[in-house]
Amino acid sequence: MTIKDIAKELGLSVATVSRVLNKHKNVSFETRKKVQDLMDETMYTPNAIARNLSNQNNKTIAVLVPNISNPFFADLINIICKYFYKVGYGITLYNTSEDLCIEEASIKKILEQRVSGVVAILMKSKYVKNPLDTLERFHIPCVLLDRELEDSDMPGVFIDNIKGAYDITKKLITEGHKDIAIITGDLNLKTAKDRLKGYEKAHREMGLDINSKNIYIGDFTLDSGYNAACKILETNSTAIFACNNVMLVGVLKLLTEKNKHLRLACFESLDILNILNYNVLSCNIPLEEMGKEVFEILKNKTKDRIYIEPVMRG
């Protein structure tokens, strides 16, 4: 984004916008207000505009991620980097640490940097206003990854969460488990809601009642997995389905401390568990395919929405 972008958006000359930014007196109040309102709306600052005045797109892709310590996100971003590096693009990573204030500040910073495109794993599935609208308004292409936005048709690459959770739950039921505890993610996320839907669908189709007491609301963190497992051990559950690998680590931590053994399942596979000989039913997520599809959407500037099926293993 440059002064030219602001001028074009408002139908003003570059010279007029420049005078507003430099606080010249010979600019009408109405014009000054139009420029300031747009800058406020886009969370932009005059200094950032001045720095980028002579810049062209800098062959950089911004990647917005909610938690880089999550192995799933780390592996996925590593693959995305590989594809863009091959064609001469750099990657700037913005880790929002599951904090909405950091997410907002990161998007503001992305707007200032005049990147060529954005890959976004957002914190929420529903906002009052889509936080990426501002970027698209200034012709910065955005691709959603993993987490969908409700009521949005933005391009993106997603996992078929309902099918993955359905397959895992059905497999547990066919093994003879009737009391299956599920630890969900934050149900404000469509990802978490869809995995719960898959769990419930398997129960219905296999003729089992859905026991609400077997549903434990987590937030995709280790602590929430650990805390849920503490409660589950006090029930008759014979299997635990953790809806992501970080929560599964929390479950394993508690089971190790208590020297307890239950059938374990996890939506995402975690390679280190195989090395440690843990028998965990899980989904293999085609990360390579996801990374490649993200690259293709940005490269070709398409509006595709792609759903990739996970493959059960274990």
Secondary structure, DSSP 8 states (H G I E B T S, - for coil): --HHHHHHHHT--HHHHHHHHTT-SSS-HHHHHHHHHHHHHTT--HHHHHHTTT----SEEEEEES-TTSHHHHHHHHHHHHHHHHTT-EEEEEE-TT-HHHHHHHHHHHHHHT-SEEEE--S-S--SS-TTHHHHHTT--EEEEES--TT----EEEE-HHHHHHHHHHHHHHTT---EEEEE--TTSHHHHHHHHHHHHHHHHTT----GGGEEE--SSHHHHHHHHHHHTTS---EEEESSHHHHHHHHHHHHHHT---EEEEEE--HHHHHTT--EEEEE--HHHHHHHHHHHHHHT---EEEE--EEE-
